[in-house]
Amino acid sequence: MGIVVDLNDFSVRTPEQIIRIFYSLYDYGKVKEELWEVFRKVAINDERGVGALEDVEARTALLFDHLMNLVQAVERLRQGVTDAENCVICGQIRRQHNNDGA
């Protein structure tokens, strides 16, 4: 007998499922496009214009930059692009494989 998990219920997803589902819906380009579209609309709707960003808006722009970089970094890690000896997320030491696959 198996367990049925509703993946639409965010509270029951494992971290691995969250990452897999996220990357099936979004990639770096899509995240960048969506976040900057939101920020652009906020900045354009500000009567002072884009050039007069307040501290909160500047921090939001910086947060968006960091989120985009995070999405790209996780995407690259998922693709195996790393030379780190330890997992950057959990800190576990990666296993080194010899030529025999052991």
C-alpha positions in Angstrom: 0.0 0.0 0.0 1.5 3.4 -1.0 1.2 6.8 0.4 -0.6 9.4 -1.7 1.0 12.9 -1.5 -0.7 15.9 -2.9 2.1 17.9 -4.5 -0.1 20.9 -4.7 0.1 21.1 -0.9 3.4 23.0 -0.5 3.6 21.9 3.2 4.1 18.2 2.4 6.7 18.6 -0.4 10.3 17.4 0.3 13.1 19.8 -0.5 14.0 17.6 -3.5 10.4 17.8 -4.8 10.3 21.6 -4.3 13.5 22.0 -6.4 12.3 19.6 -9.1 8.9 21.2 -9.4 10.4 24.7 -9.4 12.9 23.9 -12.2 10.2 22.2 -14.2 8.3 25.5 -14.2 11.1 28.1 -14.2 14.7 28.5 -15.3 17.1 31.4 -14.7 15.8 33.3 -17.7 12.1 33.0 -16.7 12.8 34.0 -13.1 14.8 37.0 -14.2 12.1 38.0 -16.6 9.3 37.7 -14.1 11.1 39.4 -11.2 12.2 42.4 -13.3 8.8 42.7 -14.8 7.3 43.1 -11.3 10.0 45.5 -10.3 9.6 47.5 -13.5 5.9 47.9 -12.9 6.4 49.1 -9.4 9.1 51.6 -10.4 7.1 52.9 -13.4 4.0 53.4 -11.3 6.0 55.5 -8.8 5.3 59.1 -9.5 9.0 60.0 -8.9 10.1 57.7 -11.7 12.7 55.0 -11.9 15.7 57.3 -11.2 14.4 58.2 -7.7 14.5 54.8 -6.0 14.1 54.9 -2.2 16.0 52.6 0.1 13.2 50.0 0.2 13.1 49.9 -3.6 16.9 49.6 -3.8 16.9 46.8 -1.3 14.1 45.0 -3.3 16.2 45.4 -6.4 19.2 43.9 -4.6 17.0 41.0 -3.3 15.8 40.3 -6.8 19.4 40.2 -8.0 20.4 37.8 -5.3 17.3 35.6 -5.9 18.2 35.4 -9.6 21.8 34.5 -8.8 20.5 31.8 -6.3 18.3 30.3 -9.0 21.1 30.2 -11.4 23.5 28.7 -8.8 21.2 25.9 -7.9 20.5 25.2 -11.5 24.2 24.9 -12.1 24.7 22.6 -9.1 21.8 20.4 -10.3 23.8 20.1 -13.6 26.9 19.0 -11.7 28.8 22.2 -12.3 30.9 22.5 -9.2 34.4 21.8 -8.0 33.5 22.0 -4.3 34.5 19.1 -2.1 31.6 19.6 0.2 27.9 20.0 -0.7 27.2 23.7 -0.6 23.8 23.1 0.9 24.3 20.4 3.5 28.1 20.4 4.0 28.5 16.7 3.4 31.8 15.6 1.8 31.2 14.4 -1.7 32.3 10.9 -2.5 35.3 10.7 -4.8 34.9 8.0 -7.5 37.9 6.1 -8.8 38.2 4.7 -12.3 36.4 1.5 -11.2 33.3 3.4 -10.2 33.8 2.7 -6.5 
